[in-house]
Amino acid sequence: MTRPLPLLVADLVEKVALLRREIEQQKDEQRYAARLARIGQKVEALAEAMTADDPATAAAIRTAWEKPARSLAFRNAAHQKESR
């Protein structure tokens, strides 16, 4: 089953945000600060561009970037409901 493009984009943003969180936890944020800031800017630009057409997807992208663990938890809960 193929997932819609907006969900795939939100999943990608979530994975990058989880990597960012891991980098911060390993105390490497100074080394990657500029790169992570540029990625954050691009994520925000993407969410802003999607706001007019699909506000729910824009919100999902922002949540995936700002709170990746929360985004993952909600997605896992939804998946568990589907499998029942």
KOLDOKOL-39574 format. One record per residue: residue in one letter; x, y, z of N, C-alpha, C, CB in turn. Coordinates in steps of 0.02 Angstrom, whole numbers, padded with zeros to 5 digits, always signed. Glycine has a CB too. Layout:
# KOLDOKOL-39574
AXYZXYZXYZXYZ;...
***
This chain:
# KOLDOKOL-39574
M+00042-00059+00000+00000+00000+00000+00045+00062+00000-00048+00000+00061;T+00033+00106-00047+00072+00167-00053+00041+00221-00009+00076+00190-00126;R+00084+00256+00027+00061+00310+00070+00061+00375+00032+00104+00316+00134;P+00015+00421+00048+00013+00485+00013+00077+00526+00025-00049+00525+00036;L+00093+00567-00023+00154+00607-00021+00159+00650+00043+00158+00652-00082;P+00106+00685+00064+00112+00725+00124+00133+00684+00186+00047+00760+00139;L+00108+00623+00192+00128+00581+00248+00201+00559+00243+00082+00520+00253;L+00223+00546+00183+00292+00528+00172+00339+00586+00190+00304+00506+00100;V+00319+00646+00172+00360+00705+00188+00362+00714+00264+00331+00768+00154;A+00306+00708+00298+00305+00715+00371+00348+00661+00404+00232+00711+00397;D+00346+00601+00378+00388+00547+00405+00462+00563+00396+00371+00480+00370;L+00481+00589+00338+00550+00608+00326+00573+00662+00375+00559+00632+00253;V+00532+00712+00384+00548+00766+00430+00556+00739+00501+00493+00822+00429;E+00512+00693+00519+00515+00662+00585+00582+00625+00595+00456+00613+00595;K+00603+00587+00546+00665+00550+00551+00725+00596+00557+00674+00504+00490;V+00725+00650+00519+00780+00699+00524+00780+00733+00592+00775+00752+00467;A+00721+00747+00618+00716+00778+00685+00739+00730+00739+00644+00800+00698;L+00724+00666+00732+00749+00617+00780+00826+00613+00778+00719+00547+00765;L+00854+00618+00718+00927+00621+00711+00954+00684+00745+00947+00619+00637;R+00920+00740+00734+00941+00803+00767+00941+00796+00842+00895+00861+00746;R+00888+00764+00869+00884+00754+00941+00940+00710+00967+00815+00723+00960;E+00957+00659+00929+01012+00614+00948+01078+00652+00948+01016+00553+00901;I+01089+00694+00898+01149+00735+00895+01154+00780+00956+01151+00777+00830;E+01098+00810+00975+01097+00854+01034+01111+00815+01097+01030+00890+01039;Q+01084+00755+01103+01096+00715+01163+01168+00691+01168+01049+00655+01162;Q+01201+00683+01110+01271+00662+01110+01319+00721+01116+01286+00622+01048;K+01292+00779+01127+01331+00841+01136+01372+00859+01075+01377+00833+01195;D+01345+00844+01015+01378+00863+00953+01343+00921+00919+01380+00803+00905;E+01297+00955+00954+01258+01007+00922+01300+01065+00897+01206+01033+00968;Q+01356+01081+00930+01398+01136+00905+01428+01119+00837+01453+01151+00956;R+01446+01057+00829+01477+01035+00767+01428+01040+00708+01503+00964+00774;Y+01365+01026+00721+01314+01024+00668+01263+01080+00672+01279+00958+00671;A+01275+01130+00714+01226+01183+00726+01205+01219+00662+01254+01233+00775;A+01253+01237+00620+01236+01275+00559+01196+01232+00511+01301+01299+00525;R+01215+01169+00504+01178+01125+00459+01107+01113+00484+01214+01057+00452;L+01100+01102+00549+01034+01090+00577+00990+01152+00572+01039+01067+00650;A+01021+01210+00580+00983+01273+00573+00957+01281+00501+01027+01333+00592;R+00999+01265+00452+00977+01269+00382+00922+01219+00367+01036+01258+00335;I+00928+01159+00394+00875+01109+00385+00811+01134+00416+00896+01041+00415;G+00816+01163+00476+00757+01191+00509+00724+01245+00468+00775+01218+00578;Q+00764+01287+00437+00737+01340+00394+00700+01311+00334+00792+01387+00370;K+00728+01259+00304+00696+01227+00246+00631+01192+00266+00744+01177+00213;V+00631+01161+00324+00570+01128+00349+00516+01179+00360+00584+01089+00414;E+00534+01236+00390+00484+01289+00402+00459+01317+00336+00515+01344+00446;A+00504+01327+00288+00482+01352+00223+00435+01302+00189+00543+01364+00177;L+00449+01238+00195+00405+01187+00167+00336+01189+00201+00436+01117+00176;A+00335+01193+00267+00272+01196+00303+00233+01259+00285+00284+01193+00379;E+00268+01315+00279+00236+01378+00260+00205+01374+00191+00286+01436+00263;A+00240+01342+00145+00215+01336+00077+00153+01291+00074+00269+01308+00030;M+00149+01243+00119+00093+01196+00119+00033+01222+00159+00116+01130+00148;T+00043+01274+00198-00011+01299+00242-00073+01317+00203+00014+01358+00280;A-00067+01351+00147-00125+01373+00110-00165+01314+00081-00104+01420+00053;D-00130+01265+00054-00163+01209+00021-00185+01154+00070-00117+01179-00030;D-00143+01140+00119-00157+01085+00165-00132+01101+00235-00125+01020+00139;P-00172+01138+00274-00149+01159+00340-00135+01101+00387-00201+01204+00371;A-00171+01045+00380-00159+00988+00423-00090+00958+00411-00214+00934+00412;T-00071+00953+00348-00004+00927+00332+00050+00975+00357+00003+00915+00257;A+00039+01039+00349+00087+01089+00373+00096+01082+00449+00064+01160+00355;A+00041+01073+00484+00045+01063+00557+00081+00999+00574-00025+01063+00588;A+00069+00946+00536+00103+00882+00548+00178+00888+00536+00074+00827+00502;I+00198+00926+00486+00269+00936+00472+00302+00975+00528+00278+00972+00404;R+00268+01028+00550+00296+01068+00606+00302+01026+00669+00253+01130+00619;T+00251+00987+00684+00253+00944+00743+00308+00892+00737+00185+00910+00754;A+00316+00863+00678+00368+00813+00668+00437+00843+00678+00362+00784+00597;W+00446+00906+00660+00512+00938+00668+00523+00960+00741+00518+00998+00622;E+00473+00990+00771+00481+01018+00838+00477+00965+00893+00429+01070+00850;K+00434+00914+00883+00424+00863+00934+00421+00794+00900+00358+00876+00974;P+00478+00770+00876+00477+00707+00838+00454+00647+00879+00545+00693+00811;A+00470+00644+00942+00449+00587+00983+00373+00586+00990+00483+00589+01052;R+00344+00644+00999+00271+00648+01005+00238+00628+00939+00250+00720+01025;S+00265+00652+00884+00239+00635+00818+00242+00560+00806+00278+00672+00763;L+00298+00530+00824+00307+00458+00816+00258+00419+00860+00379+00438+00832;A+00249+00442+00922+00203+00408+00968+00131+00410+00941+00206+00441+01037;F+00109+00466+00915+00041+00471+00888+00034+00428+00826+00023+00544+00872;R+00086+00426+00784+00082+00385+00724+00081+00311+00743+00142+00400+00678;N+00119+00291+00792+00119+00221+00814+00051+00203+00844+00174+00209+00866;A+00021+00248+00882-00045+00234+00911-00097+00226+00857-00066+00290+00959;A-00094+00268+00806-00141+00262+00750-00131+00197+00713-00133+00322+00703;H-00069+00176+00705-00054+00114+00670-00081+00054+00710+00022+00107+00658;Q-00074+00057+00775-00099+00002+00817-00175-00003+00814-00076+00012+00890;K-00209+00054+00810-00281+00052+00803-00302+00022+00737-00309+00123+00810;E-00265+00037+00683-00280+00010+00618-00270-00066+00615-00237+00043+00565;S-00220-00091+00650-00205-00162+00646-00254-00205+00687-00135-00174+00669;R-00292-00176+00730-00340-00214+00770-00401-00231+00733-00359-00176+00831;
***
